[in-house]
């Protein structure tokens, strides 16, 4: 229930980040472990999209995480998220280029909200085609202080 009540605030934050046109990395969250988790996951995603490594993409997710696509489709669970990417790589191939730009991080107790912009270039009909969009990632702090992805939403 707490997630539902805080997501609208995060969406407002995301809109502010997009309007401001911030292109630099987000300010430090105040939690070095969170900052490291976000940097690692984003860096690993960018590389894994080019190598086709679905396991690396799924690694930062909680076992019961939810991935929401731009079309509203939902996939629940780290194993299902990994399978989603395996299928995408099989159907569409690997990215030739990627970019992920976190714009804002908001720390709220044991939850954190990361908003930004990501894009990838894939071959379509033998020609490079770049697609991208905004995202909102909800991170959850575990008992040991580490951070994992609870929700990842590709925004329309």
Wavefront OBJ file of the C-alpha trace (Angstrom):
o trace
v 0.000 0.000 0.000
v 2.879 2.351 0.741
v 4.167 1.986 -2.825
v 0.861 3.128 -4.308
v 0.740 6.230 -2.138
v 4.294 7.300 -2.973
v 4.382 6.567 -6.694
v 2.375 9.714 -7.609
v 4.983 11.819 -5.804
v 7.718 10.062 -7.728
v 5.855 10.661 -10.990
v 5.718 14.394 -10.212
v 9.446 14.279 -9.522
v 9.999 12.509 -12.827
v 8.021 15.170 -14.693
v 10.117 17.880 -13.034
v 13.310 16.109 -14.072
v 12.158 15.894 -17.683
v 11.064 19.549 -17.786
v 14.357 20.717 -16.299
v 16.292 18.899 -19.018
v 18.906 17.729 -16.508
v 21.594 15.839 -18.404
v 24.098 15.283 -15.629
v 24.136 12.317 -13.240
v 21.651 12.665 -10.387
v 22.825 14.192 -7.156
v 23.976 11.745 -4.528
v 21.012 10.183 -2.741
v 22.574 10.387 0.704
v 23.017 6.604 0.776
v 26.329 5.508 -0.775
v 25.128 1.886 -1.063
v 22.120 3.038 -3.101
v 24.293 5.221 -5.323
v 26.610 2.265 -6.004
v 23.674 -0.085 -6.698
v 22.133 2.331 -9.204
v 25.448 3.012 -10.950
v 26.254 -0.702 -11.188
v 22.803 -1.742 -12.423
v 22.701 1.004 -15.061
v 26.212 0.311 -16.280
v 25.596 -3.442 -16.385
v 22.257 -2.960 -18.214
v 23.936 -0.807 -20.882
v 26.623 -3.419 -21.520
v 24.341 -6.477 -21.213
v 21.966 -5.057 -23.836
v 24.936 -5.148 -26.236
v 26.145 -8.616 -25.231
v 22.717 -10.221 -24.887
v 23.243 -11.225 -21.242
v 19.738 -11.427 -19.752
v 21.040 -12.825 -16.440
v 23.091 -9.671 -15.834
v 20.064 -7.490 -16.575
v 17.908 -9.475 -14.123
v 20.526 -9.649 -11.339
v 19.627 -6.386 -9.518
v 15.907 -7.289 -9.283
v 14.246 -8.724 -6.169
v 12.823 -12.233 -6.527
v 9.282 -10.772 -6.573
v 10.071 -7.602 -8.558
v 7.735 -6.316 -11.255
v 8.787 -4.979 -14.664
v 6.174 -2.848 -16.423
v 6.623 -2.249 -20.154
v 5.620 0.927 -21.985
v 2.478 -0.875 -23.177
v 1.443 -1.613 -19.580
v 2.342 -5.305 -19.710
v 3.694 -6.623 -16.404
v 6.178 -9.375 -15.670
v 6.548 -10.523 -12.050
v 9.676 -12.110 -10.643
v 13.373 -11.981 -11.421
v 13.287 -15.303 -13.305
v 10.400 -14.106 -15.493
v 12.174 -10.787 -16.146
v 15.269 -12.688 -17.234
v 13.114 -14.886 -19.510
v 11.531 -11.744 -20.984
v 14.966 -10.437 -21.986
v 16.086 -13.834 -23.317
v 13.019 -13.794 -25.556
v 13.621 -10.181 -26.636
v 17.224 -10.941 -27.584
v 16.085 -14.024 -29.512
v 13.476 -12.012 -31.443
v 15.233 -8.658 -31.849
v 18.946 -9.317 -31.390
v 21.319 -7.256 -29.320
v 21.646 -3.503 -29.091
v 24.493 -1.917 -30.999
v 24.437 1.135 -28.728
v 22.816 2.067 -25.423
v 22.467 5.110 -23.245
v 20.982 5.458 -19.783
v 20.740 8.797 -18.054
v 19.517 8.797 -14.465
v 18.184 12.261 -13.749
v 16.858 12.166 -10.214
v 16.992 9.941 -7.149
v 14.666 10.424 -4.202
v 15.356 8.518 -0.994
v 12.295 7.746 1.157
v 13.179 5.456 4.060
v 13.687 1.925 2.756
v 12.443 2.892 -0.717
v 14.138 5.030 -3.340
v 12.876 6.366 -6.655
v 15.180 6.741 -9.637
v 13.896 8.496 -12.727
v 15.653 9.060 -15.991
v 15.907 8.364 -19.682
v 17.237 5.303 -21.480
v 17.650 4.352 -25.104
v 19.048 1.632 -27.298
v 19.883 1.228 -30.949
v 18.867 -2.035 -32.601
v 18.963 -3.201 -36.206
v 15.557 -2.987 -37.873
v 15.268 -4.075 -41.491
v 19.059 -4.014 -41.659
v 19.278 -0.375 -40.532
v 19.997 1.066 -37.082
v 16.857 2.216 -35.252
v 17.062 4.053 -31.944
v 14.231 3.946 -29.443
v 14.101 5.317 -25.957
v 12.019 6.802 -23.240
v 11.618 7.741 -19.644
v 11.736 5.238 -16.810
v 10.942 5.061 -13.126
v 12.713 2.499 -10.955
v 11.676 1.832 -7.362
v 14.508 0.437 -5.254
v 14.065 -1.325 -1.899
v 16.651 -1.555 0.855
v 17.126 -5.062 2.240
v 17.817 -6.114 5.818
v 21.572 -6.085 5.140
v 21.493 -2.544 3.738
v 21.817 -3.564 0.081
v 19.457 -2.217 -2.571
v 17.470 -4.179 -5.154
v 14.887 -3.225 -7.766
v 11.313 -3.639 -6.562
v 9.561 -2.082 -9.582
v 10.878 -0.932 -12.947
v 8.485 1.005 -15.138
v 9.095 2.063 -18.727
v 7.001 5.194 -19.067
v 5.014 5.917 -22.234
l 1 2 3 4 5 6 7 8 9 10 11 12 13 14 15 16 17 18 19 20 21 22 23 24 25 26 27 28 29 30 31 32 33 34 35 36 37 38 39 40 41 42 43 44 45 46 47 48 49 50 51 52 53 54 55 56 57 58 59 60 61 62 63 64 65 66 67 68 69 70 71 72 73 74 75 76 77 78 79 80 81 82 83 84 85 86 87 88 89 90 91 92 93 94 95 96 97 98 99 100 101 102 103 104 105 106 107 108 109 110 111 112 113 114 115 116 117 118 119 120 121 122 123 124 125 126 127 128 129 130 131 132 133 134 135 136 137 138 139 140 141 142 143 144 145 146 147 148 149 150 151 152 153 154 155 156
